[in-house]
C-alpha cells in the first residue's frame, strides 16, 4: 500500500502559525505601572464570598521593548499583564448542542477547596466561540505626539494559566492548557486555579499591530462589561513601549518552518512566560512537534493506562536491546461485556480550497484540498498497540480495553501498522483509521483519497464536556507517539474529547477535480471505515460537507456553504 502524507498546510495557515511562533520570539516586553498591581502575597486578605473568585488585572514588570522583525506585518502585543484569581477557582463550561445551536457558556461556582456549589449562566451572546472571552482586554496606543494610533482588543483565554501567585497555591493546574479554535468544536472547559494567574496580554496572535520603530504609550484595562460581570477593579495600566526595528534578511527567523502545525499541542508554554500555542490545530505530514504537555496520567499513577508503565513496553521509548525478542498482548482476549469503548466521530471537512498542484507531482491540475478530523466522544480512550514479529515489515495491531479505574481488561486484533520511511515522517502508521471520498450530488463515489494510514495523536480539543474527557491528553508528541524504525512495539492513542486533524493538500490525497463538471459535490469523512475498531456506536462515523465547483480546467473555483451556524469554508 502506498503511504502518502499531507503536504504542508496552506500559506494562510502557515502565516497564521508563524505569527503565533513569532510572538514568543519577538515580543520582549517591559511594563511601567501606574497604580497598584502587585500579586497578593501569602496570607493576603481575601474576599470570602463562597464560589466567587477574586479577579484582578496586574502587570509583571516595568519596562517594555517590542522587536519588529523585517518582513513581519507588525508587532505582537504581549504587554506582560495577567488576570490573577483567588478565593475560589475561575471556571467556565462552554458548549453547543449542535451546529444549529449557538454557543452558550456558564460559570461553574466552586468553593475554596474546589467543590462545585453551583453555576451561573453568562449573558446570551457574550461568548461567541471557544477561543475565550472576546474583547476582554482594551488597549489604547498613542505615539510620542499624543495621537492615538491603535486601539486593539484582546481575547482572554483562561486556560493560558502561567503560574502560581504564592507558595501555598495548588502545585499544578488541572484545567486544559489552551482554548480550542477548531471551527467544529462542540464543547470546552476554561479555568484558572485559585492562587494562579492567567496571561491576558496577548492581543491578538493573528492581528499584529502596525507600529513603526519609535516610542509609544499604551493604556491597558479590562472591558467594562467584564469588570461588572466578574467584579474586577478598574485598574488601568499605563505602559511605555519602545518598538525597535530588527533587520535579519526577512522575517523573524521562524516563519520558514515546516507547514506542520506547532499549535496542535497546547504547550510550548515555557516561551514568553505563557502558552504561545493558543489553540489546537491541523497538521499536514506527521513531522515531530514539541511536546510540552503535563503527563497527567503519570501524575495520577495511571501511566499504565495510556503510556509507559508496569507490563507495557512502548517501542518508541525503549531501546531494542532492552526489549524481549518478541511481544504479544497479555491479558484476556476480546472485550468483556459492558466494558467502556471509544466512540469515533467525524467532523465536517473545512479549510477547503482549490490548489493547482505546482508543488505536487502533477502541475497544472486542479485539486480540491481540505482538512479533516476524527475525534473520540468516549467514554473510553482509543488505545491501539502494534506488535512486530522479528524481521516483519508490518506490525500486528491490537485494540485495548480498560475498566472505569483504568485497568486493562481485554484486547482484540484490529489490523496492522505500517512503517513510513520518508523524511519528516519516519514512524509507524495505523491503517484504516479513516478514509476520505468525494461524492457526486447523488452521493455516489467520484474520487477516493490516497490517505489510508495514520499516526494517531490528540491534535484538537473537540469536546471536553463529554464524560471522561482528558483535559491534558498524553499522546500529543508525534516524535515519541509513533515509534522508530527499529521499534518492536508501538502505542497510539486518541483520548476522550480530543480529535486528530489531517490536512489533505498533496495530490493523491486531495481530490483531482480538473475535469469534473461544475456543480454540487460532497466531501465525505469516514471514521473506522472497515469497522475493525470496536466502538460504542458505529452509526455516527460519517460526516458530509457540501461544496460547489465552478470555473474551468486550470481555473477551478469552489464555494463552501455553511454547516448550519458554522461558516468555516
Long-range contacts (C-beta under 8 A, 24 or more apart in sequence): 1-418, 1-431, 1-452, 1-453, 2-450, 2-508, 3-418, 3-420, 3-422, 3-425, 3-429, 3-452, 3-453, 4-450, 4-451, 4-506, 4-508, 4-509, 5-284, 5-285, 5-286, 5-420, 5-422, 5-425, 5-451, 5-506, 5-509, 6-283, 6-284, 6-285, 6-451, 6-502, 6-503, 6-504, 6-505, 6-506, 6-509, 7-259, 7-284, 7-285, 7-359, 7-360, 7-503, 7-505, 7-506, 8-258, 8-259, 8-260, 8-284, 8-285, 8-505, 9-259, 9-260, 9-261, 9-282, 9-283, 9-284, 9-351, 9-503, 9-505, 10-351, 10-353, 10-369, 10-503, 10-505, 13-259, 13-261, 13-281, 13-282, 13-351, 13-503, 14-255, 14-259, 15-255, 16-205, 16-206, 17-257, 17-261, 17-262, 17-263, 17-281, 18-251, 18-252, 18-254, 18-255, 18-257, 19-72, 19-76, 19-205, 19-206, 19-208, 20-205, 20-206, 20-262, 20-263, 20-276, 20-277, 20-278, 21-252, 21-254, 21-255, 21-257, 21-262, 21-276, 22-69, 22-72, 22-76, 22-252, 22-254, 22-255, 23-76, 23-78, 23-202, 23-205, 23-272, 23-276, 24-268, 24-271, 24-272, 24-276, 25-252, 25-253, 25-254, 25-271, 26-66, 26-67, 26-68, 26-69, 26-72, 26-75, 26-76, 26-246, 26-252, 27-66, 27-67, 27-75, 27-76, 27-77, 27-78, 27-272, 28-65, 28-66, 28-67, 29-61, 29-64, 29-65, 29-66, 29-78, 29-79, 29-80, 29-201, 29-241, 30-61, 30-62, 30-63, 30-64, 30-65, 30-80, 31-59, 31-60, 31-61, 31-62, 31-63, 31-64, 31-79, 31-80, 31-81, 31-237, 31-239, 32-62, 32-63, 32-64, 32-238, 32-239, 32-240, 33-59, 33-62, 33-237, 33-238, 33-239, 34-236, 34-237, 34-238, 35-235, 35-236, 35-237, 36-235, 37-235, 37-237, 39-84, 39-165, 39-166, 39-197, 40-84, 40-86, 40-165, 40-166, 41-166, 42-166, 42-167, 42-168, 44-86, 46-86, 46-87, 47-87, 48-87, 49-87, 50-88, 50-109, 50-111, 50-112, 50-117, 51-88, 51-109, 51-110, 51-111, 51-117, 51-118, 52-87, 52-88, 52-109, 52-231, 53-85, 53-86, 53-87, 53-88, 53-89, 53-90, 53-192, 53-194, 53-230, 54-85, 54-86, 54-87, 54-88, 54-231, 55-83, 55-84, 55-85, 55-90, 55-230, 55-231, 55-232, 56-83, 56-84, 56-232, 56-233, 56-235, 57-81, 57-82, 57-83, 57-200, 57-220, 57-221, 57-222, 57-232, 57-233, 57-235, 57-237, 58-82, 58-83, 58-84, 58-197, 58-235, 59-220, 59-237, 59-239, 60-273, 63-240, 64-218, 64-239, 64-240, 64-241, 64-242, 65-241, 65-242, 65-244, 66-211, 66-241, 66-242, 66-243, 66-244, 67-243, 67-244, 67-246, 68-211, 68-212, 68-213, 68-243, 68-244, 68-245, 68-246, 69-246, 69-248, 69-251, 69-252, 69-253, 70-245, 70-246, 70-247, 70-248, 70-249, 70-250, 70-251, 71-250, 71-251, 71-252, 71-255, 72-208, 72-251, 72-252, 72-255, 73-208, 73-210, 74-208, 74-209, 74-210, 74-211, 75-208, 75-209, 75-211, 75-243, 76-202, 76-205, 76-208, 76-209, 77-139, 77-152, 77-154, 77-201, 77-202, 77-203, 77-209, 77-218, 78-201, 78-202, 78-272, 79-139, 79-201, 79-203, 79-218, 79-220, 79-237, 79-239, 80-201, 80-273, 81-137, 81-199, 81-200, 81-201, 81-220, 81-237, 82-162, 82-197, 82-198, 82-199, 82-200, 82-201, 83-156, 83-158, 83-192, 83-197, 83-198, 83-200, 83-222, 83-232, 84-165, 84-196, 84-197, 85-192, 85-193, 85-194, 85-195, 85-196, 85-197, 85-198, 86-165, 86-194, 86-195, 87-112, 87-194, 88-112, 88-194, 89-114, 89-191, 89-192, 89-193, 89-194, 90-158, 90-191, 90-192, 91-158, 91-175, 91-189, 91-190, 91-191, 91-192, 92-122, 92-127, 92-158, 92-189, 92-190, 92-191, 93-119, 93-187, 93-188, 93-189, 93-465, 94-127, 94-130, 94-187, 94-188, 94-189, 94-190, 95-186, 95-187, 95-188, 95-463, 95-465, 96-186, 96-187, 98-564, 99-184, 99-563, 99-564, 99-565, 99-566, 100-564, 100-565, 101-565, 102-565, 103-127, 103-128, 103-129, 103-130, 108-191, 112-194, 114-194, 122-229, 123-229, 126-225, 126-229, 129-181, 129-185, 130-179, 130-180, 130-181, 130-182, 130-185, 130-188, 131-155, 131-157, 131-179, 131-180, 131-181, 131-278, 131-279, 132-156, 132-157, 132-158, 132-159, 132-179, 132-190, 133-157, 133-158, 133-226, 135-223, 136-200, 136-222, 136-223, 136-226, 137-200, 137-201, 137-203, 137-220, 137-221, 137-222, 137-223, 138-220, 138-221, 138-222, 138-223, 139-203, 139-218, 139-219, 139-220, 140-218, 140-219, 141-209, 141-211, 141-216, 141-217, 141-218, 141-241, 142-216, 142-217, 142-218, 143-214, 143-215, 143-216, 144-214, 144-215, 144-216, 149-211, 149-216, 150-209, 150-210, 150-211, 152-203, 152-204, 152-207, 152-209, 153-203, 153-204, 153-223, 154-200, 154-201, 154-202, 154-203, 154-204, 155-204, 156-198, 156-200, 157-190, 157-198, 157-278, 158-190, 158-191, 158-192, 158-198, 159-190, 159-191, 159-198, 159-266, 159-275, 160-198, 160-199, 160-200, 160-202, 160-274, 160-275, 160-278, 161-191, 161-192, 161-193, 161-196, 161-197, 161-198, 161-275, 162-196, 162-197, 162-198, 162-199, 162-269, 162-273, 162-274, 162-275, 163-196, 163-197, 163-273, 164-195, 164-196, 164-197, 165-195, 165-196, 165-197, 166-195, 168-195, 169-193, 169-194, 169-195, 169-196, 170-194, 170-195, 170-196, 172-294, 172-299, 174-296, 174-471, 174-472, 175-471, 176-266, 176-461, 176-464, 176-471, 176-472, 177-266, 177-267, 177-269, 177-275, 177-293, 177-294, 177-472, 178-266, 178-275, 178-277, 178-278, 178-279, 178-280, 178-461, 179-278, 179-279, 180-279, 180-280, 180-460, 180-461, 180-462, 181-278, 181-279, 181-280, 181-281, 182-279, 182-280, 182-281, 182-347, 182-373, 182-460, 182-461, 182-462, 182-499, 182-501, 183-350, 183-566, 183-568, 184-347, 184-348, 184-350, 184-373, 184-462, 184-563, 184-566, 184-568, 185-460, 185-461, 185-462, 185-463, 186-462, 186-463, 186-465, 187-462, 187-463, 187-464, 187-465, 187-466, 187-497, 188-461, 188-463, 188-464, 188-465, 189-464, 189-465, 189-469, 189-471, 199-273, 199-274, 199-275, 202-274, 202-278, 205-278, 211-241, 211-243, 212-243, 212-245, 213-243, 213-244, 213-245, 214-242, 214-243, 215-240, 215-241, 215-242, 215-243, 216-240, 216-241, 216-242, 216-243, 217-241, 258-285, 258-287, 258-424, 259-284, 260-284, 260-285, 260-286, 260-287, 260-289, 260-424, 261-289, 261-459, 261-501, 262-289, 262-290, 264-289, 264-457, 264-459, 264-460, 264-476, 264-501, 265-289, 265-290, 265-291, 265-292, 265-293, 265-459, 265-476, 265-477, 266-292, 266-293, 266-461, 266-472, 266-476, 267-291, 267-292, 267-293, 267-476, 268-292, 280-459, 280-460, 280-461, 280-498, 280-501, 281-459, 281-460, 281-501, 282-351, 282-371, 282-373, 282-459, 282-460, 282-501, 282-502, 282-503, 283-459, 283-501, 283-502, 283-503, 284-502, 284-503, 284-505, 285-422, 285-424, 285-425, 286-420, 286-424, 286-425, 286-427, 286-429, 286-455, 286-457, 286-478, 286-482, 287-424, 287-425, 287-478, 288-477, 288-478, 288-479, 289-476, 289-477, 289-478, 289-479, 290-477, 291-476, 291-477, 291-479, 291-480, 293-472, 293-473, 293-474, 293-476, 293-477, 294-472, 295-472, 295-474, 296-470, 296-471, 296-472, 296-474, 297-406, 297-470, 297-474, 298-474, 302-406, 304-406, 304-408, 305-381, 305-402, 305-406, 305-408, 306-381, 306-383, 306-474, 306-475, 306-491, 306-493, 306-495, 307-474, 307-475, 307-491, 311-408, 312-491, 313-488, 313-489, 314-489, 314-490, 314-491, 315-386, 315-388, 315-483, 315-484, 315-487, 315-488, 315-489, 315-490, 316-427, 316-480, 316-481, 316-482, 316-483, 316-484, 316-487, 316-490, 316-491, 317-480, 320-486, 320-487, 320-488, 323-488, 323-489, 325-390, 326-387, 326-389, 326-390, 326-488, 327-387, 327-388, 327-488, 327-489, 328-387, 329-385, 329-387, 329-398, 329-400, 329-411, 331-408, 331-409, 331-410, 331-411, 332-409, 332-410, 332-411, 333-410, 333-411, 333-412, 334-410, 334-411, 334-412, 335-401, 335-410, 335-411, 335-412, 335-534, 336-401, 336-409, 336-410, 339-380, 339-401, 339-402, 339-403, 339-409, 339-410, 340-378, 340-379, 340-380, 340-401, 340-402, 340-403, 340-404, 340-468, 340-536, 341-380, 341-401, 341-534, 341-535, 341-536, 342-376, 342-377, 342-378, 342-380, 342-381, 342-382, 342-494, 342-496, 342-533, 342-535, 342-536, 343-376, 343-377, 343-378, 343-379, 343-535, 343-536, 343-537, 343-540, 344-374, 344-375, 344-376, 344-377, 344-382, 344-494, 344-527, 344-528, 344-533, 344-535, 344-541, 345-374, 345-375, 345-376, 345-377, 345-527, 345-540, 345-541, 345-543, 346-372, 346-373, 346-374, 346-434, 346-525, 346-526, 346-527, 346-540, 346-541, 346-542, 346-543, 347-372, 347-373, 347-374, 347-375, 347-462, 347-499, 347-525, 347-543, 348-523, 348-525, 348-543, 348-544, 348-545, 348-563, 348-566, 349-436, 349-523, 349-525, 349-543, 349-545, 350-545, 350-560, 350-568, 350-569, 351-503, 351-568, 351-569, 352-523, 352-545, 352-547, 352-558, 352-560, 352-569, 353-558, 354-513, 354-551, 354-556, 354-557, 354-558, 355-505, 355-510, 356-554, 357-507, 360-506, 360-507, 360-508, 361-507, 361-508, 362-507, 362-512, 364-554, 365-507, 365-512, 365-514, 366-512, 366-513, 366-514, 366-551, 366-553, 366-554, 366-555, 366-556, 367-505, 367-507, 367-510, 367-511, 367-512, 367-513, 368-438, 368-510, 368-511, 368-513, 368-523, 368-547, 368-549, 368-558, 369-503, 369-504, 369-505, 369-510, 370-436, 370-503, 370-504, 370-510, 370-523, 370-545, 371-501, 371-502, 371-503, 371-504, 372-434, 372-436, 372-501, 372-502, 372-504, 372-523, 372-525, 373-460, 373-462, 373-499, 373-500, 373-501, 373-502, 373-525, 374-433, 374-434, 374-494, 374-499, 374-500, 374-525, 374-527, 375-460, 375-462, 375-463, 375-494, 375-497, 375-498, 375-499, 375-500, 376-494, 376-495, 376-496, 376-497, 376-498, 376-499, 377-463, 377-466, 377-496, 377-497, 378-466, 378-467, 378-468, 378-469, 378-496, 378-497, 379-466, 379-467, 379-468, 379-496, 379-536, 380-468, 380-496, 381-470, 381-493, 381-494, 381-495, 381-496, 382-456, 382-493, 382-494, 382-495, 382-533, 383-491, 383-492, 383-493, 384-414, 384-430, 384-456, 384-491, 384-492, 384-493, 384-533, 385-411, 385-489, 385-490, 385-491, 385-492, 386-416, 386-417, 386-428, 386-430, 386-483, 386-489, 386-490, 386-491, 386-492, 387-488, 387-489, 388-487, 388-488, 388-489, 393-418, 393-419, 394-418, 395-428, 395-489, 395-490, 397-430, 397-431, 399-533, 399-534, 401-534, 412-534, 414-532, 414-533, 414-534, 415-530, 415-532, 417-453, 417-490, 417-492, 418-453, 419-485, 420-453, 420-455, 421-485, 425-455, 426-484, 426-485, 427-455, 427-478, 427-481, 427-482, 427-483, 427-484, 428-455, 428-482, 428-483, 428-487, 428-490, 428-492, 429-453, 429-454, 429-455, 429-482, 430-454, 430-455, 430-456, 430-492, 432-528, 432-529, 432-530, 432-532, 433-527, 433-528, 433-533, 434-502, 434-525, 434-526, 434-527, 434-528, 434-529, 435-526, 435-529, 436-504, 436-509, 436-523, 436-524, 436-525, 436-526, 437-523, 437-524, 437-526, 438-511, 438-513, 438-521, 438-522, 438-523, 438-524, 439-521, 439-522, 439-523, 439-524, 439-544, 440-521, 440-522, 441-519, 441-520, 441-521, 441-522, 443-522, 443-524, 443-544, 446-511, 446-516, 446-521, 447-511, 447-512, 447-513, 449-504, 449-508, 449-509, 449-510, 449-511, 450-508, 450-509, 451-502, 451-504, 451-509, 454-500, 454-502, 455-481, 455-482, 455-492, 456-481, 456-482, 456-492, 456-493, 456-494, 456-500, 457-481, 457-482, 457-492, 457-494, 457-500, 458-493, 458-494, 458-495, 458-498, 458-499, 458-500, 459-498, 459-499, 459-500, 459-501, 460-498, 460-499, 460-500, 460-501, 461-497, 461-498, 462-497, 462-498, 462-499, 463-497, 464-497, 465-497, 466-496, 466-497, 467-496, 468-496, 469-496, 469-497, 470-495, 470-496, 470-497, 470-498, 471-497, 473-497, 473-498, 513-549, 513-556, 514-553, 514-554, 514-556, 515-553, 516-549, 517-549, 518-549, 518-550, 518-551, 519-548, 519-549, 520-546, 520-547, 520-548, 521-546, 521-547, 521-548, 521-549, 522-546, 522-547, 523-547
